[in-house]
């Protein structure tokens, strides 16, 4: 809100700074200050609120803004439908069963680097987020084609927002496995 008045530091009285700032020499009775004051006072009175109520509303608004900021900090950095990269074992893949051919197909088969399919294979899966939910113990994600619920806290550990991050983590894991042999 643009203030029309300021407070005098000496006795806390209000005054119209325009008169002092510009060195106004006009007749105060024909000054537009009265009109501006009446306009502002009318707008304030139209709210039907007392100064105390406005101060309380302002305080509550600041509290709600802080609460909202806290909630936003807790929300996952991704949304349903986003592509993510998950480091996991093939045991978690939900295979598609074809009744006509009586066979199961892996939905990730087209981009799999393994010759032999095994539940023990660990790899990087490119998938999408099917759902994000809070079960009372934190935020979790369900991912397309996989039968697991992943804590959102795993982003950057086993779930990655870019393929490069995921591949780098997978390489570090393979390197540490090779060193332990």
PyMOL commands that place a pseudoatom at each C-alpha (Angstrom):
pseudoatom trace, name=CA, resn=UNK, resi=1, chain=A, elem=C, hetatm=0, pos=[0.000, 0.000, 0.000]
pseudoatom trace, name=CA, resn=UNK, resi=2, chain=A, elem=C, hetatm=0, pos=[1.254, 3.462, -0.839]
pseudoatom trace, name=CA, resn=UNK, resi=3, chain=A, elem=C, hetatm=0, pos=[1.323, 5.509, 2.343]
pseudoatom trace, name=CA, resn=UNK, resi=4, chain=A, elem=C, hetatm=0, pos=[0.205, 9.124, 2.284]
pseudoatom trace, name=CA, resn=UNK, resi=5, chain=A, elem=C, hetatm=0, pos=[1.529, 9.853, 5.742]
pseudoatom trace, name=CA, resn=UNK, resi=6, chain=A, elem=C, hetatm=0, pos=[4.632, 9.326, 7.831]
pseudoatom trace, name=CA, resn=UNK, resi=7, chain=A, elem=C, hetatm=0, pos=[5.158, 9.422, 11.595]
pseudoatom trace, name=CA, resn=UNK, resi=8, chain=A, elem=C, hetatm=0, pos=[7.057, 12.151, 13.320]
pseudoatom trace, name=CA, resn=UNK, resi=9, chain=A, elem=C, hetatm=0, pos=[9.856, 10.522, 15.327]
pseudoatom trace, name=CA, resn=UNK, resi=10, chain=A, elem=C, hetatm=0, pos=[9.527, 13.093, 18.097]
pseudoatom trace, name=CA, resn=UNK, resi=11, chain=A, elem=C, hetatm=0, pos=[5.888, 12.690, 19.113]
pseudoatom trace, name=CA, resn=UNK, resi=12, chain=A, elem=C, hetatm=0, pos=[4.624, 9.959, 16.745]
pseudoatom trace, name=CA, resn=UNK, resi=13, chain=A, elem=C, hetatm=0, pos=[2.188, 12.356, 15.105]
pseudoatom trace, name=CA, resn=UNK, resi=14, chain=A, elem=C, hetatm=0, pos=[1.310, 11.738, 11.474]
pseudoatom trace, name=CA, resn=UNK, resi=15, chain=A, elem=C, hetatm=0, pos=[2.165, 14.274, 8.790]
pseudoatom trace, name=CA, resn=UNK, resi=16, chain=A, elem=C, hetatm=0, pos=[2.058, 14.592, 5.006]
pseudoatom trace, name=CA, resn=UNK, resi=17, chain=A, elem=C, hetatm=0, pos=[5.703, 14.416, 3.859]
pseudoatom trace, name=CA, resn=UNK, resi=18, chain=A, elem=C, hetatm=0, pos=[4.921, 15.896, 0.429]
pseudoatom trace, name=CA, resn=UNK, resi=19, chain=A, elem=C, hetatm=0, pos=[4.501, 19.299, 2.045]
pseudoatom trace, name=CA, resn=UNK, resi=20, chain=A, elem=C, hetatm=0, pos=[8.017, 19.171, 3.474]
pseudoatom trace, name=CA, resn=UNK, resi=21, chain=A, elem=C, hetatm=0, pos=[9.797, 17.234, 0.710]
pseudoatom trace, name=CA, resn=UNK, resi=22, chain=A, elem=C, hetatm=0, pos=[8.772, 19.581, -2.090]
pseudoatom trace, name=CA, resn=UNK, resi=23, chain=A, elem=C, hetatm=0, pos=[8.919, 22.810, -0.108]
pseudoatom trace, name=CA, resn=UNK, resi=24, chain=A, elem=C, hetatm=0, pos=[5.272, 23.331, -0.894]
pseudoatom trace, name=CA, resn=UNK, resi=25, chain=A, elem=C, hetatm=0, pos=[4.227, 26.944, -0.591]
pseudoatom trace, name=CA, resn=UNK, resi=26, chain=A, elem=C, hetatm=0, pos=[0.621, 26.475, -1.717]
pseudoatom trace, name=CA, resn=UNK, resi=27, chain=A, elem=C, hetatm=0, pos=[-2.418, 27.185, 0.329]
pseudoatom trace, name=CA, resn=UNK, resi=28, chain=A, elem=C, hetatm=0, pos=[-3.144, 24.075, 2.430]
pseudoatom trace, name=CA, resn=UNK, resi=29, chain=A, elem=C, hetatm=0, pos=[-6.870, 24.618, 1.926]
pseudoatom trace, name=CA, resn=UNK, resi=30, chain=A, elem=C, hetatm=0, pos=[-6.642, 23.989, -1.806]
pseudoatom trace, name=CA, resn=UNK, resi=31, chain=A, elem=C, hetatm=0, pos=[-4.130, 21.125, -1.535]
pseudoatom trace, name=CA, resn=UNK, resi=32, chain=A, elem=C, hetatm=0, pos=[-5.181, 17.687, -2.828]
pseudoatom trace, name=CA, resn=UNK, resi=33, chain=A, elem=C, hetatm=0, pos=[-3.949, 16.121, 0.421]
pseudoatom trace, name=CA, resn=UNK, resi=34, chain=A, elem=C, hetatm=0, pos=[-7.442, 16.261, 1.959]
pseudoatom trace, name=CA, resn=UNK, resi=35, chain=A, elem=C, hetatm=0, pos=[-8.855, 14.415, -1.058]
pseudoatom trace, name=CA, resn=UNK, resi=36, chain=A, elem=C, hetatm=0, pos=[-6.155, 11.723, -0.879]
pseudoatom trace, name=CA, resn=UNK, resi=37, chain=A, elem=C, hetatm=0, pos=[-6.643, 11.276, 2.858]
pseudoatom trace, name=CA, resn=UNK, resi=38, chain=A, elem=C, hetatm=0, pos=[-10.414, 10.947, 2.449]
pseudoatom trace, name=CA, resn=UNK, resi=39, chain=A, elem=C, hetatm=0, pos=[-9.935, 8.435, -0.393]
pseudoatom trace, name=CA, resn=UNK, resi=40, chain=A, elem=C, hetatm=0, pos=[-7.548, 6.256, 1.650]
pseudoatom trace, name=CA, resn=UNK, resi=41, chain=A, elem=C, hetatm=0, pos=[-9.670, 6.505, 4.787]
pseudoatom trace, name=CA, resn=UNK, resi=42, chain=A, elem=C, hetatm=0, pos=[-12.743, 5.531, 2.777]
pseudoatom trace, name=CA, resn=UNK, resi=43, chain=A, elem=C, hetatm=0, pos=[-10.968, 2.502, 1.290]
pseudoatom trace, name=CA, resn=UNK, resi=44, chain=A, elem=C, hetatm=0, pos=[-9.855, 1.449, 4.760]
pseudoatom trace, name=CA, resn=UNK, resi=45, chain=A, elem=C, hetatm=0, pos=[-13.338, 1.949, 6.227]
pseudoatom trace, name=CA, resn=UNK, resi=46, chain=A, elem=C, hetatm=0, pos=[-14.855, -0.096, 3.368]
pseudoatom trace, name=CA, resn=UNK, resi=47, chain=A, elem=C, hetatm=0, pos=[-12.998, -3.143, 4.694]
pseudoatom trace, name=CA, resn=UNK, resi=48, chain=A, elem=C, hetatm=0, pos=[-15.001, -2.958, 7.936]
pseudoatom trace, name=CA, resn=UNK, resi=49, chain=A, elem=C, hetatm=0, pos=[-11.868, -3.941, 9.866]
pseudoatom trace, name=CA, resn=UNK, resi=50, chain=A, elem=C, hetatm=0, pos=[-10.183, -2.265, 12.791]
pseudoatom trace, name=CA, resn=UNK, resi=51, chain=A, elem=C, hetatm=0, pos=[-6.431, -1.602, 12.768]
pseudoatom trace, name=CA, resn=UNK, resi=52, chain=A, elem=C, hetatm=0, pos=[-6.035, -4.399, 15.320]
pseudoatom trace, name=CA, resn=UNK, resi=53, chain=A, elem=C, hetatm=0, pos=[-7.876, -6.837, 13.035]
pseudoatom trace, name=CA, resn=UNK, resi=54, chain=A, elem=C, hetatm=0, pos=[-5.714, -5.865, 10.078]
pseudoatom trace, name=CA, resn=UNK, resi=55, chain=A, elem=C, hetatm=0, pos=[-2.558, -6.379, 12.153]
pseudoatom trace, name=CA, resn=UNK, resi=56, chain=A, elem=C, hetatm=0, pos=[-3.862, -9.820, 13.240]
pseudoatom trace, name=CA, resn=UNK, resi=57, chain=A, elem=C, hetatm=0, pos=[-4.717, -10.749, 9.630]
pseudoatom trace, name=CA, resn=UNK, resi=58, chain=A, elem=C, hetatm=0, pos=[-1.239, -9.669, 8.541]
pseudoatom trace, name=CA, resn=UNK, resi=59, chain=A, elem=C, hetatm=0, pos=[0.334, -11.818, 11.282]
pseudoatom trace, name=CA, resn=UNK, resi=60, chain=A, elem=C, hetatm=0, pos=[-1.815, -14.856, 10.322]
pseudoatom trace, name=CA, resn=UNK, resi=61, chain=A, elem=C, hetatm=0, pos=[-0.967, -14.362, 6.653]
pseudoatom trace, name=CA, resn=UNK, resi=62, chain=A, elem=C, hetatm=0, pos=[2.765, -14.366, 7.451]
pseudoatom trace, name=CA, resn=UNK, resi=63, chain=A, elem=C, hetatm=0, pos=[2.335, -17.580, 9.496]
pseudoatom trace, name=CA, resn=UNK, resi=64, chain=A, elem=C, hetatm=0, pos=[0.438, -19.293, 6.658]
pseudoatom trace, name=CA, resn=UNK, resi=65, chain=A, elem=C, hetatm=0, pos=[3.091, -18.245, 4.141]
pseudoatom trace, name=CA, resn=UNK, resi=66, chain=A, elem=C, hetatm=0, pos=[5.749, -19.807, 6.376]
pseudoatom trace, name=CA, resn=UNK, resi=67, chain=A, elem=C, hetatm=0, pos=[3.678, -23.012, 6.758]
pseudoatom trace, name=CA, resn=UNK, resi=68, chain=A, elem=C, hetatm=0, pos=[3.231, -23.210, 2.981]
pseudoatom trace, name=CA, resn=UNK, resi=69, chain=A, elem=C, hetatm=0, pos=[6.957, -22.734, 2.421]
pseudoatom trace, name=CA, resn=UNK, resi=70, chain=A, elem=C, hetatm=0, pos=[7.651, -25.534, 4.934]
pseudoatom trace, name=CA, resn=UNK, resi=71, chain=A, elem=C, hetatm=0, pos=[5.200, -27.853, 3.140]
pseudoatom trace, name=CA, resn=UNK, resi=72, chain=A, elem=C, hetatm=0, pos=[6.729, -27.038, -0.261]
pseudoatom trace, name=CA, resn=UNK, resi=73, chain=A, elem=C, hetatm=0, pos=[10.179, -27.937, 1.085]
pseudoatom trace, name=CA, resn=UNK, resi=74, chain=A, elem=C, hetatm=0, pos=[8.816, -31.381, 2.037]
pseudoatom trace, name=CA, resn=UNK, resi=75, chain=A, elem=C, hetatm=0, pos=[7.250, -32.090, -1.360]
pseudoatom trace, name=CA, resn=UNK, resi=76, chain=A, elem=C, hetatm=0, pos=[9.114, -34.225, -3.857]
pseudoatom trace, name=CA, resn=UNK, resi=77, chain=A, elem=C, hetatm=0, pos=[11.108, -32.480, -6.595]
pseudoatom trace, name=CA, resn=UNK, resi=78, chain=A, elem=C, hetatm=0, pos=[9.198, -34.472, -9.222]
pseudoatom trace, name=CA, resn=UNK, resi=79, chain=A, elem=C, hetatm=0, pos=[5.630, -35.054, -10.375]
pseudoatom trace, name=CA, resn=UNK, resi=80, chain=A, elem=C, hetatm=0, pos=[3.472, -37.899, -11.633]
pseudoatom trace, name=CA, resn=UNK, resi=81, chain=A, elem=C, hetatm=0, pos=[4.399, -38.564, -15.247]
pseudoatom trace, name=CA, resn=UNK, resi=82, chain=A, elem=C, hetatm=0, pos=[8.013, -37.403, -14.898]
pseudoatom trace, name=CA, resn=UNK, resi=83, chain=A, elem=C, hetatm=0, pos=[10.726, -39.673, -16.248]
pseudoatom trace, name=CA, resn=UNK, resi=84, chain=A, elem=C, hetatm=0, pos=[13.142, -40.999, -13.630]
pseudoatom trace, name=CA, resn=UNK, resi=85, chain=A, elem=C, hetatm=0, pos=[16.018, -43.456, -13.626]
pseudoatom trace, name=CA, resn=UNK, resi=86, chain=A, elem=C, hetatm=0, pos=[16.039, -46.164, -10.961]
pseudoatom trace, name=CA, resn=UNK, resi=87, chain=A, elem=C, hetatm=0, pos=[18.911, -48.436, -9.976]
pseudoatom trace, name=CA, resn=UNK, resi=88, chain=A, elem=C, hetatm=0, pos=[17.277, -51.737, -8.979]
pseudoatom trace, name=CA, resn=UNK, resi=89, chain=A, elem=C, hetatm=0, pos=[17.241, -55.493, -9.429]
pseudoatom trace, name=CA, resn=UNK, resi=90, chain=A, elem=C, hetatm=0, pos=[15.229, -57.080, -12.214]
pseudoatom trace, name=CA, resn=UNK, resi=91, chain=A, elem=C, hetatm=0, pos=[13.296, -59.000, -9.541]
pseudoatom trace, name=CA, resn=UNK, resi=92, chain=A, elem=C, hetatm=0, pos=[11.102, -55.878, -9.154]
pseudoatom trace, name=CA, resn=UNK, resi=93, chain=A, elem=C, hetatm=0, pos=[10.001, -55.807, -12.808]
pseudoatom trace, name=CA, resn=UNK, resi=94, chain=A, elem=C, hetatm=0, pos=[6.332, -56.490, -13.455]
pseudoatom trace, name=CA, resn=UNK, resi=95, chain=A, elem=C, hetatm=0, pos=[6.431, -58.758, -16.503]
pseudoatom trace, name=CA, resn=UNK, resi=96, chain=A, elem=C, hetatm=0, pos=[3.626, -58.628, -19.075]
pseudoatom trace, name=CA, resn=UNK, resi=97, chain=A, elem=C, hetatm=0, pos=[2.035, -62.021, -19.536]
pseudoatom trace, name=CA, resn=UNK, resi=98, chain=A, elem=C, hetatm=0, pos=[0.800, -62.873, -23.019]
pseudoatom trace, name=CA, resn=UNK, resi=99, chain=A, elem=C, hetatm=0, pos=[-2.010, -65.445, -22.765]
pseudoatom trace, name=CA, resn=UNK, resi=100, chain=A, elem=C, hetatm=0, pos=[-1.906, -66.319, -26.439]
pseudoatom trace, name=CA, resn=UNK, resi=101, chain=A, elem=C, hetatm=0, pos=[1.766, -67.284, -26.483]
pseudoatom trace, name=CA, resn=UNK, resi=102, chain=A, elem=C, hetatm=0, pos=[1.907, -68.261, -22.792]
pseudoatom trace, name=CA, resn=UNK, resi=103, chain=A, elem=C, hetatm=0, pos=[5.041, -66.143, -22.320]
pseudoatom trace, name=CA, resn=UNK, resi=104, chain=A, elem=C, hetatm=0, pos=[6.111, -63.268, -20.127]
pseudoatom trace, name=CA, resn=UNK, resi=105, chain=A, elem=C, hetatm=0, pos=[7.796, -60.179, -21.494]
pseudoatom trace, name=CA, resn=UNK, resi=106, chain=A, elem=C, hetatm=0, pos=[9.855, -57.646, -19.640]
pseudoatom trace, name=CA, resn=UNK, resi=107, chain=A, elem=C, hetatm=0, pos=[8.632, -54.074, -20.333]
pseudoatom trace, name=CA, resn=UNK, resi=108, chain=A, elem=C, hetatm=0, pos=[12.275, -52.951, -20.206]
pseudoatom trace, name=CA, resn=UNK, resi=109, chain=A, elem=C, hetatm=0, pos=[13.574, -55.617, -22.611]
pseudoatom trace, name=CA, resn=UNK, resi=110, chain=A, elem=C, hetatm=0, pos=[14.212, -53.200, -25.497]
pseudoatom trace, name=CA, resn=UNK, resi=111, chain=A, elem=C, hetatm=0, pos=[16.877, -51.277, -23.619]
pseudoatom trace, name=CA, resn=UNK, resi=112, chain=A, elem=C, hetatm=0, pos=[18.336, -54.082, -21.473]
pseudoatom trace, name=CA, resn=UNK, resi=113, chain=A, elem=C, hetatm=0, pos=[22.071, -54.734, -21.654]
pseudoatom trace, name=CA, resn=UNK, resi=114, chain=A, elem=C, hetatm=0, pos=[21.855, -58.243, -20.166]
pseudoatom trace, name=CA, resn=UNK, resi=115, chain=A, elem=C, hetatm=0, pos=[21.927, -61.284, -22.467]
pseudoatom trace, name=CA, resn=UNK, resi=116, chain=A, elem=C, hetatm=0, pos=[20.346, -63.562, -19.857]
pseudoatom trace, name=CA, resn=UNK, resi=117, chain=A, elem=C, hetatm=0, pos=[17.329, -62.449, -17.896]
pseudoatom trace, name=CA, resn=UNK, resi=118, chain=A, elem=C, hetatm=0, pos=[17.763, -62.950, -14.150]
pseudoatom trace, name=CA, resn=UNK, resi=119, chain=A, elem=C, hetatm=0, pos=[16.130, -61.519, -11.059]
pseudoatom trace, name=CA, resn=UNK, resi=120, chain=A, elem=C, hetatm=0, pos=[19.673, -60.907, -9.714]
pseudoatom trace, name=CA, resn=UNK, resi=121, chain=A, elem=C, hetatm=0, pos=[20.567, -58.492, -12.524]
pseudoatom trace, name=CA, resn=UNK, resi=122, chain=A, elem=C, hetatm=0, pos=[20.935, -54.940, -11.245]
pseudoatom trace, name=CA, resn=UNK, resi=123, chain=A, elem=C, hetatm=0, pos=[20.563, -52.156, -13.750]
pseudoatom trace, name=CA, resn=UNK, resi=124, chain=A, elem=C, hetatm=0, pos=[19.315, -48.660, -14.425]
pseudoatom trace, name=CA, resn=UNK, resi=125, chain=A, elem=C, hetatm=0, pos=[15.633, -48.557, -15.369]
pseudoatom trace, name=CA, resn=UNK, resi=126, chain=A, elem=C, hetatm=0, pos=[14.185, -45.629, -17.305]
pseudoatom trace, name=CA, resn=UNK, resi=127, chain=A, elem=C, hetatm=0, pos=[10.583, -45.330, -16.177]
pseudoatom trace, name=CA, resn=UNK, resi=128, chain=A, elem=C, hetatm=0, pos=[7.888, -42.842, -15.231]
pseudoatom trace, name=CA, resn=UNK, resi=129, chain=A, elem=C, hetatm=0, pos=[6.321, -41.948, -11.929]
pseudoatom trace, name=CA, resn=UNK, resi=130, chain=A, elem=C, hetatm=0, pos=[2.840, -43.480, -11.642]
pseudoatom trace, name=CA, resn=UNK, resi=131, chain=A, elem=C, hetatm=0, pos=[2.010, -41.986, -8.260]
pseudoatom trace, name=CA, resn=UNK, resi=132, chain=A, elem=C, hetatm=0, pos=[3.350, -39.943, -5.369]
pseudoatom trace, name=CA, resn=UNK, resi=133, chain=A, elem=C, hetatm=0, pos=[1.820, -40.381, -1.946]
pseudoatom trace, name=CA, resn=UNK, resi=134, chain=A, elem=C, hetatm=0, pos=[2.465, -39.830, 1.742]
pseudoatom trace, name=CA, resn=UNK, resi=135, chain=A, elem=C, hetatm=0, pos=[1.775, -42.927, 3.841]
pseudoatom trace, name=CA, resn=UNK, resi=136, chain=A, elem=C, hetatm=0, pos=[2.255, -41.120, 7.153]
pseudoatom trace, name=CA, resn=UNK, resi=137, chain=A, elem=C, hetatm=0, pos=[5.914, -42.105, 7.289]
pseudoatom trace, name=CA, resn=UNK, resi=138, chain=A, elem=C, hetatm=0, pos=[7.070, -39.916, 4.408]
pseudoatom trace, name=CA, resn=UNK, resi=139, chain=A, elem=C, hetatm=0, pos=[6.664, -39.400, 0.671]
pseudoatom trace, name=CA, resn=UNK, resi=140, chain=A, elem=C, hetatm=0, pos=[6.850, -42.414, -1.660]
pseudoatom trace, name=CA, resn=UNK, resi=141, chain=A, elem=C, hetatm=0, pos=[6.681, -42.974, -5.418]
pseudoatom trace, name=CA, resn=UNK, resi=142, chain=A, elem=C, hetatm=0, pos=[5.276, -45.823, -7.435]
pseudoatom trace, name=CA, resn=UNK, resi=143, chain=A, elem=C, hetatm=0, pos=[7.006, -46.350, -10.768]
pseudoatom trace, name=CA, resn=UNK, resi=144, chain=A, elem=C, hetatm=0, pos=[5.649, -47.752, -14.021]
pseudoatom trace, name=CA, resn=UNK, resi=145, chain=A, elem=C, hetatm=0, pos=[6.615, -51.380, -14.650]
pseudoatom trace, name=CA, resn=UNK, resi=146, chain=A, elem=C, hetatm=0, pos=[8.106, -51.962, -11.202]
pseudoatom trace, name=CA, resn=UNK, resi=147, chain=A, elem=C, hetatm=0, pos=[6.560, -53.560, -8.129]
pseudoatom trace, name=CA, resn=UNK, resi=148, chain=A, elem=C, hetatm=0, pos=[8.079, -51.354, -5.471]
pseudoatom trace, name=CA, resn=UNK, resi=149, chain=A, elem=C, hetatm=0, pos=[7.342, -48.158, -3.627]
pseudoatom trace, name=CA, resn=UNK, resi=150, chain=A, elem=C, hetatm=0, pos=[10.414, -45.947, -3.444]
pseudoatom trace, name=CA, resn=UNK, resi=151, chain=A, elem=C, hetatm=0, pos=[10.937, -43.324, -0.744]
pseudoatom trace, name=CA, resn=UNK, resi=152, chain=A, elem=C, hetatm=0, pos=[11.268, -39.888, -2.319]
pseudoatom trace, name=CA, resn=UNK, resi=153, chain=A, elem=C, hetatm=0, pos=[14.267, -39.493, 0.000]
pseudoatom trace, name=CA, resn=UNK, resi=154, chain=A, elem=C, hetatm=0, pos=[16.055, -41.959, -2.341]
pseudoatom trace, name=CA, resn=UNK, resi=155, chain=A, elem=C, hetatm=0, pos=[16.255, -39.339, -5.082]
pseudoatom trace, name=CA, resn=UNK, resi=156, chain=A, elem=C, hetatm=0, pos=[19.954, -38.973, -5.713]
pseudoatom trace, name=CA, resn=UNK, resi=157, chain=A, elem=C, hetatm=0, pos=[20.711, -42.368, -4.135]
pseudoatom trace, name=CA, resn=UNK, resi=158, chain=A, elem=C, hetatm=0, pos=[18.837, -45.029, -6.141]
pseudoatom trace, name=CA, resn=UNK, resi=159, chain=A, elem=C, hetatm=0, pos=[16.411, -42.798, -8.079]
pseudoatom trace, name=CA, resn=UNK, resi=160, chain=A, elem=C, hetatm=0, pos=[17.738, -40.105, -10.398]
pseudoatom trace, name=CA, resn=UNK, resi=161, chain=A, elem=C, hetatm=0, pos=[16.111, -37.272, -12.295]
pseudoatom trace, name=CA, resn=UNK, resi=162, chain=A, elem=C, hetatm=0, pos=[18.559, -37.493, -15.206]
pseudoatom trace, name=CA, resn=UNK, resi=163, chain=A, elem=C, hetatm=0, pos=[20.044, -40.446, -17.043]
pseudoatom trace, name=CA, resn=UNK, resi=164, chain=A, elem=C, hetatm=0, pos=[23.578, -39.078, -16.586]
pseudoatom trace, name=CA, resn=UNK, resi=165, chain=A, elem=C, hetatm=0, pos=[23.198, -39.041, -12.778]
pseudoatom trace, name=CA, resn=UNK, resi=166, chain=A, elem=C, hetatm=0, pos=[21.863, -42.590, -12.825]
pseudoatom trace, name=CA, resn=UNK, resi=167, chain=A, elem=C, hetatm=0, pos=[24.615, -43.919, -15.082]
pseudoatom trace, name=CA, resn=UNK, resi=168, chain=A, elem=C, hetatm=0, pos=[27.274, -42.233, -12.924]
pseudoatom trace, name=CA, resn=UNK, resi=169, chain=A, elem=C, hetatm=0, pos=[25.835, -43.850, -9.770]
pseudoatom trace, name=CA, resn=UNK, resi=170, chain=A, elem=C, hetatm=0, pos=[25.652, -47.249, -11.488]
pseudoatom trace, name=CA, resn=UNK, resi=171, chain=A, elem=C, hetatm=0, pos=[29.291, -46.928, -12.578]
pseudoatom trace, name=CA, resn=UNK, resi=172, chain=A, elem=C, hetatm=0, pos=[30.365, -46.012, -9.024]
pseudoatom trace, name=CA, resn=UNK, resi=173, chain=A, elem=C, hetatm=0, pos=[28.469, -49.059, -7.733]
pseudoatom trace, name=CA, resn=UNK, resi=174, chain=A, elem=C, hetatm=0, pos=[30.138, -51.349, -10.305]
pseudoatom trace, name=CA, resn=UNK, resi=175, chain=A, elem=C, hetatm=0, pos=[33.556, -49.864, -9.497]
pseudoatom trace, name=CA, resn=UNK, resi=176, chain=A, elem=C, hetatm=0, pos=[33.086, -50.447, -5.767]
pseudoatom trace, name=CA, resn=UNK, resi=177, chain=A, elem=C, hetatm=0, pos=[31.931, -54.021, -6.475]
pseudoatom trace, name=CA, resn=UNK, resi=178, chain=A, elem=C, hetatm=0, pos=[35.068, -54.624, -8.568]
pseudoatom trace, name=CA, resn=UNK, resi=179, chain=A, elem=C, hetatm=0, pos=[37.298, -53.251, -5.780]
pseudoatom trace, name=CA, resn=UNK, resi=180, chain=A, elem=C, hetatm=0, pos=[35.746, -55.556, -3.187]
pseudoatom trace, name=CA, resn=UNK, resi=181, chain=A, elem=C, hetatm=0, pos=[36.593, -58.697, -5.212]
for i in range(1, 181): cmd.bond("trace and resi %d" % i, "trace and resi %d" % (i + 1))
show_as sticks, trace
zoom trace
